[in-house]
Amino acid sequence: MIIWYAFTGIVAMAIGAGAHFAYRALIEGRDAAVKKTEGQKIVDEARAEAEKIRKEGELKAKEIVADKKSEMDREIRESQKEFAKMEKRILSREENLDKKYEALERRDANFARKEQEVREREAQIESKQAELDAVVEEARRKIEYIAGMSREDAKNELVNIIEDEARVEAAKRLKQIEDDLNDKSEELAKNIISIAIQRYAGEYTSEKTITVVNLPSDDMKGRIIGREGRNIRSIEARTGVDIIIDDTPETVVLSSLNPIRREVARISLEKLIADGRIHPARIEDVVTEVEGEVDREIQKVGERAVFDVGASGMHPDLVKLIGKLKFRTSYSQNILNHSLEVAFISGIIASQLGVNPKLAKRAGLLHDIGKSVDHEVEGSHVDIGANLVRKYGEIPEIVEAVTSNHNPNSNSILAVIIHAADAISAARPGARLEMYESYVQRINDMENIAASFKGVEKCYAIQAGREVRVIVESSKINDDEAVLLSMEIAKRIQSEVAYPGQVKITVIREVRSSAYAS
């Protein structure tokens, strides 16, 4: 019984142990299945995450490649544009060079053709002269043979006949001259007075194209320049002038060929200095304000000048152009003051000569009107002025005076008066051209060049160096050679002497015959 119980216990223990092992195996199998499921899930998630990361990487790589490609395309386009601009500039320069080369070739061809024509003409003249000498000699022999007179007898007879005819012709000529003088004496007197007035000489002036602005201290230079130069760049860009800041104490220089811009820059800079606030926005406001002030000042100055001269009924735009002359200088002479001076002098001369003084004063005020816009419009100030007065409805006499104010040989007496008044105010020796020593040197150079040519007897520079009169020996220079001599002197002066405007070369050749009665 005890054995049975022991056996039964052992069996029960064996069964229990087996059941325990079976249960444990079951639990472990279930845990392994769960872990395997979880592992598979983790692997799947990792694969999904890796695929997501791979897709994101590919997308980002594509974006980077697209950005780089776009940037490279933009740089390529910009480079292509720059190359196109450079190519265009090069082609333009090539075209300009081709045009200049063609012009030079045409000029050389013209010079060669003219030189050939001159040589052919000289050869023809020499041939004709030889033929003429032969004909004259043959005619002389035939006349002596037919007339049965010697050369001396024929000469005496011819002289007697010529003397009789000359007396009659001289009487007729004297009567004609007397009649012409009676008809033209008044006009000749006016021209003589005008020429005499032109020979007036006065003081010297010098030219200015800069404006100096004084500063309260040198510290203000740094504020004008601004951080990294932004203030000075803003002022220069807005006003169109160059600002020069150097070591000169408490001084800033404004440089510009346009006097109105220079005046706007001066006033604007002075206001900015006084205000103390200097920055790009403030600069813009101040310059805009000053431009309006200067524009109003130009209008007032023009109206005052027109009122002083008494030139009523003038077009408002023309009045404004007159006001602009206040800020315009020519060789340092203020053009508005010069125009007013010419107007008053023209009125005085016109009164003395019996010409309408109001018309002369109006023409004098407008004679240099082209200089108000000659830095904006192409052409000489005379042509510009003539177009302006014609455009704004001035009468033909005024237009003619403005057109011919630099032509002393004009048929218009009003133009001659304006020319004379202009000479009194400005064209006198050294008035607004250069220093006195330079003026004298230029006159001497012109006279020396003219005197260096063969056959020249005397030469004089007159009209403040605007004309050179050359007197030649008639026995050495004939009429045709006188024409060539004037051209050669003009060419030498043009190449060797610096001068303003034009210089007229006048060659005078005269033949004088003298006889003595004892």
C-alpha positions in Angstrom: 0.0 0.0 0.0 2.8 2.3 0.9 4.5 1.3 -2.3 1.3 2.0 -4.2 1.1 5.4 -2.7 4.7 6.0 -3.4 4.3 4.9 -7.0 1.2 6.9 -7.3 3.0 10.0 -6.0 5.8 9.4 -8.4 3.4 9.1 -11.3 1.6 12.2 -10.1 4.8 14.1 -9.9 5.8 12.9 -13.3 2.5 13.9 -14.7 2.7 17.3 -12.9 6.2 17.8 -14.2 5.1 16.9 -17.7 2.2 19.2 -17.5 4.4 21.9 -16.3 6.9 21.4 -19.1 4.0 21.3 -21.6 2.5 24.5 -20.2 5.9 26.2 -20.2 6.5 25.1 -23.8 3.1 26.4 -24.7 3.8 29.7 -23.1 7.2 30.0 -24.7 5.8 29.1 -28.1 3.1 31.8 -27.7 5.7 34.3 -26.7 7.9 33.4 -29.6 4.9 33.8 -32.0 4.1 37.2 -30.4 7.8 38.3 -30.6 8.0 37.1 -34.2 4.9 39.0 -35.1 6.2 42.1 -33.3 9.6 41.7 -35.1 7.9 41.4 -38.4 5.9 44.5 -37.7 9.1 46.4 -36.7 10.8 45.2 -39.8 7.8 46.3 -41.9 7.7 49.7 -40.2 11.5 50.0 -40.7 11.1 49.2 -44.4 8.2 51.6 -44.8 10.2 54.3 -43.0 13.3 53.6 -45.1 11.1 53.7 -48.3 9.7 57.1 -47.1 13.1 58.4 -46.3 14.3 57.2 -49.7 11.4 58.9 -51.5 11.9 62.1 -49.5 15.7 62.0 -50.4 14.9 61.4 -54.0 12.4 64.3 -54.0 14.8 66.6 -52.2 17.6 65.6 -54.6 15.3 66.4 -57.5 14.5 69.8 -56.0 18.2 70.5 -55.4 19.0 69.5 -59.0 16.1 71.6 -60.3 17.2 74.6 -58.3 20.8 74.2 -59.5 19.7 73.7 -63.0 17.4 76.8 -62.8 20.3 78.9 -61.3 22.7 77.6 -64.0 20.1 78.4 -66.7 19.7 81.9 -65.2 23.4 82.5 -65.1 23.7 81.2 -68.7 20.9 83.5 -69.8 22.6 86.5 -68.1 25.9 85.6 -69.6 24.3 85.3 -73.0 22.7 88.7 -72.5 26.0 90.2 -71.5 27.7 88.6 -74.5 25.0 89.9 -76.7 25.4 93.4 -75.3 29.2 93.2 -75.8 28.7 91.9 -79.3 26.3 94.7 -80.0 28.8 97.3 -78.7 31.6 95.7 -80.7 29.5 95.8 -83.9 28.5 99.4 -83.2 32.1 100.3 -82.8 33.0 98.5 -85.9 30.2 100.3 -87.8 31.4 103.7 -86.5 35.0 102.8 -87.4 33.9 101.8 -90.9 32.0 105.0 -91.3 34.9 107.1 -90.1 37.2 105.1 -92.4 34.9 105.7 -95.3 34.7 109.4 -94.5 38.5 109.6 -94.3 38.7 107.8 -97.7 36.2 110.2 -99.2 38.1 113.2 -97.8 41.4 111.9 -99.1 39.8 111.3 -102.5 38.4 114.8 -102.5 41.7 116.3 -101.5 43.5 114.3 -104.2 40.9 115.3 -106.8 41.1 119.0 -105.8 44.9 118.8 -105.9 44.8 117.3 -109.3 42.4 119.9 -110.5 44.7 122.7 -109.2 47.6 121.2 -111.0 45.6 120.8 -114.2 44.4 124.4 -113.8 48.0 125.7 -113.3 49.1 123.8 -116.4 46.2 125.2 -118.4 47.0 128.7 -117.2 50.6 128.4 -118.1 49.7 127.0 -121.6 47.1 129.8 -122.1 49.7 132.4 -121.0 52.2 131.1 -123.5 49.6 131.2 -126.3 48.5 134.7 -125.3 52.1 135.9 -125.3 52.6 134.5 -128.8 49.3 136.0 -130.0 50.2 139.4 -128.6 53.6 139.4 -130.2 52.1 138.4 -133.5 49.4 141.0 -133.3 52.0 143.6 -132.4 54.1 142.9 -135.5 51.0 143.0 -137.8 49.8 146.3 -136.3 53.2 147.9 -136.8 53.3 146.6 -140.4 49.7 147.7 -141.3 49.9 151.1 -139.5 53.3 152.0 -140.8 54.2 153.3 -137.4 56.9 152.4 -135.0 56.1 150.9 -131.6 56.9 154.1 -129.8 54.7 156.2 -132.2 51.8 153.9 -131.8 52.2 153.9 -128.0 52.1 157.7 -127.9 49.0 157.8 -130.2 47.3 155.2 -128.1 48.1 157.1 -124.9 46.5 160.3 -126.3 43.4 158.5 -127.3 43.1 156.8 -123.9 43.6 160.1 -122.1 40.7 161.7 -123.9 38.5 158.7 -123.3 39.6 158.5 -119.6 38.7 162.2 -119.0 35.1 161.6 -120.3 34.8 158.3 -118.4 36.2 159.8 -115.2 33.6 162.6 -115.4 30.8 160.1 -115.8 32.2 158.0 -113.0 32.5 160.9 -110.6 28.9 161.9 -111.3 27.8 158.3 -110.6 29.8 158.0 -107.4 28.3 161.3 -106.2 24.8 160.1 -106.9 25.5 156.8 -105.2 26.9 158.6 -102.1 23.8 160.8 -101.9 21.6 157.7 -102.0 23.6 155.5 -99.6 25.2 158.1 -97.3 22.8 157.4 -94.4 23.3 153.6 -94.6 27.1 154.0 -95.0 27.2 156.4 -91.9 25.3 153.8 -89.9 27.7 151.0 -90.8 30.7 153.3 -90.1 29.3 154.1 -86.6 28.7 150.4 -86.0 32.2 149.4 -87.0 33.7 152.1 -84.9 31.7 150.9 -81.9 33.0 147.4 -82.4 36.5 148.5 -81.8 35.9 149.3 -78.1 38.0 147.4 -75.7 37.4 146.7 -72.0 38.3 144.6 -69.0 39.1 140.9 -68.7 37.1 138.1 -67.0 37.7 134.4 -66.4 35.5 131.3 -66.8 34.0 129.2 -63.9 32.2 125.9 -64.1 32.3 124.9 -60.4 30.6 126.1 -57.2 32.2 126.1 -53.8 30.1 125.4 -50.7 31.5 126.3 -47.3 31.0 124.0 -44.4 30.7 124.8 -40.7 33.4 122.2 -39.9 35.3 119.4 -41.4 33.1 116.9 -39.5 30.3 117.7 -41.9 32.3 116.1 -44.7 31.8 112.7 -43.2 28.0 113.3 -42.8 27.8 114.4 -46.4 29.6 111.2 -47.5 27.4 109.0 -45.2 27.8 105.4 -44.4 29.6 103.6 -47.2 29.1 106.8 -49.3 25.3 106.4 -49.6 24.6 110.1 -48.9 27.0 111.5 -51.5 25.9 109.0 -54.1 22.2 110.0 -53.5 23.0 113.7 -53.9 25.0 113.1 -57.1 22.4 110.8 -58.6 19.5 113.2 -57.7 21.1 116.4 -58.8 23.4 115.2 -61.6 26.5 117.0 -60.4 29.9 115.8 -59.2 30.7 116.5 -55.5 34.4 116.8 -54.9 35.5 116.4 -51.3 39.3 116.8 -50.7 41.7 118.0 -48.1 40.6 121.6 -48.5 39.4 122.7 -45.0 35.7 123.3 -44.6 35.0 123.3 -48.3 33.1 121.1 -50.8 33.3 121.7 -54.5 30.3 121.1 -56.9 31.3 120.5 -60.5 28.9 120.4 -63.5 28.6 121.9 -66.9 24.9 122.5 -66.3 24.6 125.6 -64.2 21.0 125.1 -63.2 21.8 121.6 -61.8 24.8 123.1 -60.0 22.6 125.8 -58.5 20.0 123.2 -57.4 22.8 121.1 -55.8 24.3 124.1 -54.0 21.0 125.3 -52.5 20.1 121.7 -51.6 23.4 121.0 -49.9 23.3 124.3 -47.9 19.8 123.4 -46.7 20.8 119.9 -45.7 23.8 121.3 -43.8 21.7 123.8 -42.0 19.0 121.2 -41.2 21.5 118.6 -40.0 19.4 115.6 -41.2 21.3 114.1 -44.1 20.1 110.8 -45.4 18.8 109.6 -48.8 15.1 110.1 -48.1 15.7 113.7 -46.8 18.0 114.4 -49.7 15.2 113.4 -52.1 12.7 115.7 -50.4 15.0 118.7 -50.2 16.2 118.4 -53.9 12.6 118.2 -55.1 11.7 121.3 -53.0 14.7 123.2 -54.3 14.0 122.3 -57.9 10.6 123.9 -57.6 12.1 127.0 -56.0 14.7 127.4 -58.7 12.0 126.9 -61.4 10.0 129.7 -59.8 13.0 131.9 -59.5 13.8 131.3 -63.2 10.3 132.5 -64.2 10.6 135.6 -62.0 14.0 136.5 -63.3 12.7 136.2 -66.9 9.7 138.3 -66.2 11.8 141.0 -64.5 14.3 141.1 -67.4 11.4 141.4 -70.0 9.9 144.2 -67.9 13.2 146.1 -67.6 13.7 146.0 -71.3 10.1 146.8 -72.1 9.6 143.8 -74.4 5.8 143.2 -73.8 3.8 140.4 -75.4 6.5 137.8 -75.3 5.6 134.1 -75.2 5.7 132.7 -71.6 8.1 129.9 -72.6 10.4 132.4 -74.1 10.3 134.4 -70.9 11.3 131.3 -68.9 14.2 130.6 -71.3 15.4 134.2 -70.7 15.3 133.5 -66.9 17.5 130.4 -67.5 20.2 132.7 -68.8 20.8 133.8 -65.2 22.5 130.4 -64.5 24.4 130.3 -67.8 27.8 131.7 -68.3 30.0 132.0 -71.4 33.7 132.3 -70.6 32.6 133.4 -67.1 30.3 136.2 -68.3 26.8 135.9 -67.1 24.6 135.6 -70.2 21.5 137.3 -68.7 23.6 140.3 -67.6 25.3 140.3 -71.0 21.9 140.1 -72.8 20.5 143.0 -70.8 23.6 145.0 -71.5 23.4 144.3 -75.2 19.7 145.2 -75.2 20.3 148.6 -73.5 23.3 149.4 -75.8 21.3 148.3 -78.9 18.5 150.7 -77.8 21.0 153.6 -77.5 22.6 152.9 -80.9 19.2 152.5 -82.5 18.0 155.8 -81.1 21.1 157.6 -82.5 20.7 156.0 -85.9 16.9 156.5 -86.3 16.0 152.8 -85.9 13.1 151.6 -83.6 14.8 151.4 -80.2 12.2 149.0 -78.7 12.7 146.6 -81.5 16.5 146.8 -81.1 16.2 146.2 -77.3 14.0 143.2 -77.8 16.4 141.7 -80.4 19.4 142.4 -78.0 17.7 140.6 -75.2 17.0 137.6 -77.4 20.3 137.5 -79.4 21.8 134.8 -77.2 18.6 132.9 -76.2 19.9 129.8 -77.8 22.5 129.5 -75.0 19.7 128.7 -72.5 19.3 125.2 -74.0 22.5 124.7 -76.0 23.6 122.0 -73.5 20.4 120.1 -74.2 19.9 120.7 -78.0 22.3 119.9 -80.7 23.6 122.8 -82.9 25.2 126.2 -82.5 23.5 128.7 -80.1 22.8 131.0 -83.1 20.8 128.3 -85.0 19.0 127.2 -81.8 18.1 130.8 -80.9 16.8 131.5 -84.4 14.6 128.3 -84.2 13.3 129.3 -80.7 12.3 132.9 -81.6 10.7 131.7 -84.8 8.8 128.9 -82.9 7.4 131.4 -80.3 6.1 133.9 -82.9 8.7 136.7 -83.0 8.6 139.0 -86.0 10.9 138.3 -89.0 13.1 141.3 -88.1 13.9 139.8 -84.7 14.5 136.3 -86.3 16.9 137.9 -88.8 18.7 139.8 -86.1 19.2 136.6 -83.9 20.2 134.6 -87.0 22.8 137.2 -88.1 24.0 138.6 -84.8 27.5 137.2 -85.5 27.6 138.3 -89.1 28.9 141.9 -89.4 28.1 141.9 -93.2 24.4 141.3 -92.8 22.0 143.3 -94.9 19.8 143.9 -91.8 20.7 147.2 -90.0 19.2 145.7 -86.8 21.5 142.7 -87.0 24.5 145.1 -87.4 23.4 147.0 -84.4 23.1 143.8 -82.3 26.5 142.7 -83.6 28.1 146.0 -82.5 26.4 146.0 -79.1 27.5 142.4 -78.6 31.1 143.4 -79.4 30.9 146.2 -76.9 29.7 143.9 -74.1 31.6 140.7 -74.8 33.8 140.5 -77.9 36.4 143.1 -76.9 40.0 141.9 -76.6 40.4 139.7 -73.5 36.8 140.2 -72.4 35.9 136.7 -71.7 38.3 134.6 -73.6 41.6 134.2 -71.7 44.3 136.1 -69.9 45.7 139.2 -71.5 49.1 137.6 -72.1 47.4 134.6 -73.8 45.4 137.0 -76.0 48.5 139.0 -77.1 50.4 135.7 -77.8 47.5 134.5 -80.0 47.5 137.7 -82.0 51.2 137.6 -82.4 51.1 133.9 -83.6 48.4 134.7 -86.2 50.4 137.7 -87.5 53.7 135.7 -87.6 52.1 132.8 -89.5 50.6 135.2 -92.1 53.9 137.1 -92.5 55.9 133.9 -93.1 54.4 133.4 -96.6 56.2 134.6 -99.6 54.9 137.9 -101.1 53.3 139.1 -97.9 54.1 142.8 -97.3 52.1 143.5 -94.1 49.6 141.8 -91.9 47.3 142.9 -89.1 45.1 141.0 -86.7 41.9 143.1 -86.1 38.4 142.6 -84.6 39.9 141.2 -81.4 41.6 138.5 -83.4 38.6 137.5 -85.4 40.1 138.7 -88.6 43.5 138.8 -90.1 44.1 141.2 -93.0 47.1 140.5 -95.2 48.5 143.0 -97.7 50.6 141.4 -100.5 53.0 142.7 -103.1 51.1 143.0 -106.4 54.2 142.3 -108.4 54.7 138.9 -106.7 51.1 137.7 -106.1 48.4 137.7 -108.7 44.7 137.5 -108.1 44.5 133.7 -108.4 47.5 133.3 -106.1 45.8 135.6 -103.6 42.8 133.2 -103.3 45.2 130.3 -102.7 47.2 132.3 -100.2 44.2 133.1 -98.1 43.3 129.4 -98.0 46.9 128.4 -97.0 47.1 130.9 -94.2 43.7 129.8 -92.9 44.9 126.2 -92.9 48.1 127.1 -91.0 46.2 129.1 -88.4 43.6 126.4 -87.9 46.3 123.7 -87.3 48.8 125.8 -85.2 46.7 128.3 -83.2 44.0 127.7 -80.5 41.2 130.2 -80.8 37.5 130.5 -80.2 34.9 130.8 -83.0 36.1 131.6 -86.5 39.0 133.7 -87.9 38.5 135.4 -91.2 41.5 135.7 -93.5 41.4 138.7 -95.9 44.1 139.0 -98.5 44.4 142.5 -100.1 46.2 143.0 -103.4 46.2 146.5 -105.0 48.1 148.1 -107.8 49.1 151.7 -107.4 50.4 154.0 -110.2 52.2 157.3 -109.4 53.3 160.2 -111.6 55.0 163.5 -110.8 54.4 166.9 -112.4 57.4 169.2 -112.4 
